[in-house]
């Protein structure tokens, strides 16, 4: 049975994806989708692009209003570092780890 990633492992992997694609690629205003969303395969966090059928079901930072530049990056990093991203990952996989 698979185990959930620890928050530190999850955050570290997401930070690597941020370094590769930029934090802004994982955020969008409410009602829209970003360029990339987050999924966990086995024990690896992966970025799904809009060309993937799973894209719309992945985790991303949903913004209350459109942001850009430093404000956008700050919001996405807060989403990750506050534990919101990890909580979303766990909620999306509750049956996967507990059923």
ZINOR-V432026 format. One line per field, one symbol per residue. ss: DSSP state (H for helix, E for strand, L for the rest). phi: phi as a letter, one per 40 degrees, with the letter a starting at -180 (. if undefined). burial: # if it has 24 or more other C-alpha atoms within 12 Angstrom, else .. Layout:
BEGIN
ss=???
phi=???
burial=???
END
This chain:
BEGIN
ss=LLLLLLHHHHHHHHHHHHHHHLHHHHEEELLLLLLEEEEEELLEEEEEELLLLLHHHLELEEELLLLLHHHHHHHHHHHHHLLHHHHHHHHHLHHHHHL
phi=.cbccccccddcccdcccccbgdccbbacdgbbccbbbbbbfbbcbbbccccccdcbccaccccacbafcccccccccdcccgcccccdcccbdcdbbc
burial=...##....##.###.##...#######....########....#####......#.######........##.###.##....######..#......
END
